[in-house]
C-alpha cells in the first residue's frame, strides 16, 4: 500500500490524506454522511449507497512450523 500512496502523492501533491485506524472506529457511516471521501476496509458489510471494489488480488496463506 505504501508504494501506491507514494505514487499517488507524486501525481497529486495537492490532495491531503488523513488516516484513521482502530477497532472502535466505524468508517462506513462517516462515509455515507460525507465526513470521509473514501474508506479502505476488510469489513465488508453491505450498506445502501456504498460500492465495494477489491484493491488487491492475493491469496492468504497460513504458515506453520513442522
N, C-alpha and C positions, 0 to 999 in steps of 0.2 A: 504493500500500500504506500509506503514512504516514497519509492521512486515515482509512482503515479502522481502523488501530491506535489512532489518537486517539479515534475514536468508541467503540471497544471499551473503552478505558480510562475514558472518561467514564461508561459504563454499569456497568462492573465494576472500580472502582478498587482493590479488594482483591486482584485477580489479579496475581501477579507474572509478568513476562515477561522472559526472558533469551534473548539471540540469539547464535548461533554461526554463523560462515560460514567458508568456505575450501575449498580443493580437496582437502585431505587428510582432512577430517572426513567420515565415512560415517554419516549420522544414522539410516538405516533400522534397522540392528541395535540401536542405542541405543533406538529407539522400541519395537522388539519386546521388549527386555529391561526395559522400564518405566523407563528412565532419562530419557526425554522423554515429554511428553504429546502433542505434535503436531510435524509436520515440514512445512515448505514447501520444495518442491524442483522442479526441472525434470528431475531424473534419475529417470525412471520405469522402475524395474526391478521387474517383478512379483516379489513375495515373499509367501510363505504368511502369512496372518493380517493383511495390510495392505490397506486400501482406499484407492484414489487418487480424489480428486474434483477436477475442474478449478476453479480460483479465478477465472480471468479468461477473457473471450471477446474476443480481438482478433486481428488479422492482423499477422504480422510482415512488415515491408516493408524492402526493400533500396533505399537512396538512393545514386545515383551522379551525379557531375558530368558534364556533356556533353563 
